[in-house]
Amino acid sequence: MEPSGDKTVSATLALTRELIARPSVTPADEGCQQLLAARLAAVGFEIEHLRYGSVENLWARRGNGAPVLCFAGHTDVVPSGPLADWRSDPFKPTIREGVLYGRGAADMKSGLAAMATATEQFIRERPEHRGALAFLITSDEEGPSVDGTRRVVETLRARGQRIDWCIVGEPSSEQRVGDTLKIGRRGSLSGRLTVHGVQGHVAYPQLAENPVHRFAPALAELTTRVWDQGDEHFEPTSFQISNLTAGTGAPNVIPGELKARFNLRYSPVQQLDQLKRSVEEVLQRHQIRYTLEWHLSGEPFHTRPGALLAAVRAAVESVTGRAPRLSTGGGTSDGRFLAPMGAEVIELGVVNASIHKVDECVRLEEIDLLHTMYLQALRNLLA
């Protein structure tokens, strides 16, 4: 414990507050990685700063043996939104009634702090631990996710370096810290669709082709289709429209085109190419003239029972006295870039109820419980 003004706070809480105070709105890092790197260097990590475009990345490693256990996370946060909506400045960490408020408190600066302090304590206990410890930290998780973890993984692969086990500090918990472990994520496939029609006067529809009318039956089929049943670990694949626009703004003009953006969150029972073909088959069957651009954010991944899952589950149970629920729900994470390296990937973090919201927060007790879970996982795997 260490003093902070008239209070005594844990090292993990103190570091969390230092990180929140840096307004690292994606893709900015604002010195967060320098702060973490200094602490890791002090306990024997070799530090490498990898900058791609405007994105700062940190790769730190201690030891040259195997297995390699990597902590992964991000320093960037989403914008705060209107400051007037916050009860306190989002970048001035504030404690009220046992809760720490600030942008990034839950997603995921408390996770980063817990990783760092747990690692420091473990190395004090086991300076000659087996295997190797690593940190992969990016400032591009909340943004396009192009020059962050994805690029670092490419660099590591080119060097012939591998990661055996990876703990991602995303806020995975739902009601209390440690109640849920993420053992995979669905794939995310987006489409940018333009339906081509013929513009005309609403009084002369026979001289025009309304793309809204043409698309409507296909849209109904795509949104009601049962794509699959999922499996024991994954929810069924879903199709969602995120944006739909057409028209000139005039009430008497049939639009010449319709633009739609949609997303498919899909389970491993689907094949990527077949999923694309299925969408286009519906459009073609309805005789739609269209152009379609695809964007893959990440393919699904699933960590099966192994050493990492056993160690992390045991660590959570030793702290909470309860077995965590295993889940593949939610959005994407940078785990989608790490799993293809052959790494077992588990996500464990604080409660996610306030992430990306006004007055984002984390309970103080969660921060220290997460530190203890990470520390016990390190002991289980590398002691």
Secondary structure as GFF3:
##gff-version 3
##sequence-region A 1 383
A	DSSP	beta_strand	2	4	.	.	.	ID=ss1
A	DSSP	beta_strand	7	9	.	.	.	ID=ss2
A	DSSP	alpha_helix	11	20	.	.	.	ID=ss3
A	DSSP	alpha_helix	32	42	.	.	.	ID=ss4
A	DSSP	beta_strand	46	52	.	.	.	ID=ss5
A	DSSP	beta_strand	55	62	.	.	.	ID=ss6
A	DSSP	beta_strand	68	74	.	.	.	ID=ss7
A	DSSP	three_ten_helix	83	85	.	.	.	ID=ss8
A	DSSP	beta_strand	94	96	.	.	.	ID=ss9
A	DSSP	beta_strand	99	101	.	.	.	ID=ss10
A	DSSP	pi_helix	105	109	.	.	.	ID=ss11
A	DSSP	alpha_helix	110	125	.	.	.	ID=ss12
A	DSSP	beta_strand	132	138	.	.	.	ID=ss13
A	DSSP	alpha_helix	149	159	.	.	.	ID=ss14
A	DSSP	beta_strand	165	168	.	.	.	ID=ss15
A	DSSP	beta_strand	180	182	.	.	.	ID=ss16
A	DSSP	beta_strand	184	185	.	.	.	ID=ss17
A	DSSP	beta_strand	187	196	.	.	.	ID=ss18
A	DSSP	beta_strand	200	201	.	.	.	ID=ss19
A	DSSP	three_ten_helix	205	207	.	.	.	ID=ss20
A	DSSP	alpha_helix	211	224	.	.	.	ID=ss21
A	DSSP	beta_strand	238	246	.	.	.	ID=ss22
A	DSSP	beta_strand	253	254	.	.	.	ID=ss23
A	DSSP	beta_strand	257	266	.	.	.	ID=ss24
A	DSSP	alpha_helix	272	285	.	.	.	ID=ss25
A	DSSP	beta_strand	290	298	.	.	.	ID=ss26
A	DSSP	beta_strand	301	302	.	.	.	ID=ss27
A	DSSP	alpha_helix	307	320	.	.	.	ID=ss28
A	DSSP	beta_strand	325	327	.	.	.	ID=ss29
A	DSSP	alpha_helix	335	338	.	.	.	ID=ss30
A	DSSP	three_ten_helix	339	341	.	.	.	ID=ss31
A	DSSP	beta_strand	344	347	.	.	.	ID=ss32
A	DSSP	beta_strand	361	363	.	.	.	ID=ss33
A	DSSP	alpha_helix	364	382	.	.	.	ID=ss34
###
